[in-house]
Amino acid sequence: VRESTVASVHEFEMIRRQLQLQLSRTAALLAEIPTLKALMTTRHAPTIQDGSVPFWKLAGSDLFLLAEPAGKVMALHVTRTGLNMSETESQVMRSLNEGEDSAWWYEGGRLYWVFLRPVTAGAGANTKQLGWVAIGYEVDSTIAEQLAMVAGTKIVLTASDHVIASTFSPSEESEIQHRITALELALGSETREVILGSNAYEVTSVALYENPASPVQCYVFVPLERPMRFIQQLNRTILIVGVSAVLLAL
């Protein structure tokens, strides 16, 4: 079971890296669009806000922003209202100060997986930075399902110990939240057997983002149904072989 859990975590990490590479490339492509670069040269926030709508639609992201080289947000678009401009700007500043090109932003009870790329003009020694483009994807059950593509595993994503998304039912998710709050799933790199309803799982956790302000954790649940069924079959086989040996000896 332990080997199965380790293999599942390895597969999970591989899928996460593939998804991260795919989304990162989208941000990089946006940063190279000539008309977006021309828009950033205006340095006029209302113009940039209005002119950035087509680029947001092109990105297909839940969050889209353009910022000055120092991090001041010039344009912000989100699919769900409620994000605070000043808090979002603080997230941009923090990511820039820490040199992040990929980050997890948690604010207003929502978690975004964000990718940042510089917008530049010129080349070589004449390169000039015009600003930054950032695209973000709100973490929900869709992202969770993409990250849980490993057959037979389920996952739970948390930010600051709050369950944000999972591949479990609402009732099971509520039970998991209770156990996380009660520190019953403070696993680190260890594994533990957990019973949810009538199902048993081997659980381990993976740190996705270790920033102290809003750490992001993923709990990987490997069902024990198949290993337990194998053990039961093995026990029956051993019993049959043992009884047959005794009968043959007699």
Summary of the structure (lengths in Angstrom):
residues: 250
radius of gyration: 24.0
end to end distance: 37.8
largest distance: 96.0
contacts: 727
relative contact order: 0.13
helix: 44%
strand: 30%
